[in-house]
Amino acid sequence: MKDSIWDLITLAAALPSQYLLYIVWMAIVMQAWIVFGVSSTIVVVLSVVLYFTWLRRLNYQSLNKRQVEYKDEDESMPVELEDVTADTETMVEDQK
């Protein structure tokens, strides 16, 4: 229940910020500098809100792992987590 409240707060900040990001660029194109200033200020405030309600609450360990399902002949084993940091390092080395 507590996570769903945080999700609703995040949604309430994310939707207007996406809309206002569009308005910021339109204000630049139309040279509406007052609209640009107000929209940019609100985007910055909403970005700070999103930082505290969404980004800081992410579980970074789960972002560094991926789910891999290993299948046996007849049955599939439970999903296991595999660390992908080694894969990322080899990909970077291969690109050099």
Secondary structure, 3 states (H helix, E strand, C coil): CHHHHHHHHHHHHHHHHHHHHHHHHHHHHHCCHHHHHHHHHHHHHHHHHHHHHCHHHCCHHHHCEEEECCECCCCECCCEEEECHHHHHHHHHHHC
